[in-house]
Amino acid sequence: MLVNLSWKIRTLGRKNYEIAAAANLSESKFSRALAGRAELSGTEQERIAAALGVEDRIWLFKKFSTVPRSYTCDEPVAALESVAR
């Protein structure tokens, strides 16, 4: 997932389709890239960064993965104690 890119778009108050159009990308490919289901080429990244006014492409396109929660916790204190051990 491209969390920094999504954050920047929201912070600027822009819509995904606006950025896709400004970067000359299809909305579909842009949406898939934001969700981590497609890759963007270097030139596509440059066009997106320019459309957003961001110079640091490394930060903008840093990939994060989410870790699914694998447990439920009925007693938060007990969970914290087990992590501390």
NORWOBEL-V843870 format. One record per residue. N is the residue number from 1. RES is the residue in one letter. PHI is phi in whole degrees, -180 to 180 (* if undefined). PSI is psi in whole degrees, 0 to 359 (NA if undefined). NEAR is the number of other C-alpha atoms within 10 Angstrom. Layout:
BEGIN
n:res:phi:psi:near
N:RES:PHI:PSI:NEAR
N:RES:PHI:PSI:NEAR
END
This chain:
BEGIN
n:res:phi:psi:near
1:M:*:141:18
2:L:-99:77:17
3:V:-65:317:18
4:N:-64:320:16
5:L:-64:314:21
6:S:-61:317:17
7:W:-61:315:12
8:K:-62:318:15
9:I:-62:314:16
10:R:-64:319:12
11:T:-61:322:9
12:L:-79:353:9
13:G:73:25:9
14:R:-98:165:13
15:K:-105:152:11
16:N:-57:318:16
17:Y:-66:331:15
18:E:-68:317:13
19:I:-69:319:21
20:A:-59:315:20
21:A:-66:318:14
22:A:-65:330:14
23:A:-94:4:20
24:N:60:46:14
25:L:-120:154:17
26:S:-72:146:12
27:E:-61:324:15
28:S:-63:311:11
29:K:-65:320:15
30:F:-63:316:24
31:S:-63:316:16
32:R:-64:322:14
33:A:-66:318:16
34:L:-60:324:20
35:A:-84:356:13
36:G:84:15:16
37:R:-102:1:11
38:A:-149:156:14
39:E:-102:148:13
40:L:-107:139:17
41:S:-73:168:9
42:G:-60:319:10
43:T:-70:325:10
44:E:-66:319:16
45:Q:-62:318:17
46:E:-61:317:17
47:R:-66:321:18
48:I:-66:313:25
49:A:-59:319:19
50:A:-65:320:15
51:A:-64:330:16
52:L:-93:351:18
53:G:74:32:10
54:V:-109:130:14
55:E:-91:331:11
56:D:-88:88:10
57:R:-66:326:15
58:I:-60:314:9
59:W:-66:315:13
60:L:-63:323:20
61:F:-108:21:20
62:K:-65:134:12
63:K:-96:135:14
64:F:-120:150:11
65:S:-121:145:9
66:T:-97:144:6
67:V:-102:122:6
68:P:-67:146:6
69:R:-74:126:6
70:S:-108:9:5
71:Y:-151:162:6
72:T:-115:152:8
73:C:-127:110:9
74:D:-83:332:8
75:E:-124:96:8
76:P:-56:324:9
77:V:-65:318:9
78:A:-63:322:11
79:A:-66:319:12
80:L:-65:322:11
81:E:-65:322:9
82:S:-70:330:8
83:V:-73:325:7
84:A:-69:337:7
85:R:-73:NA:5
END
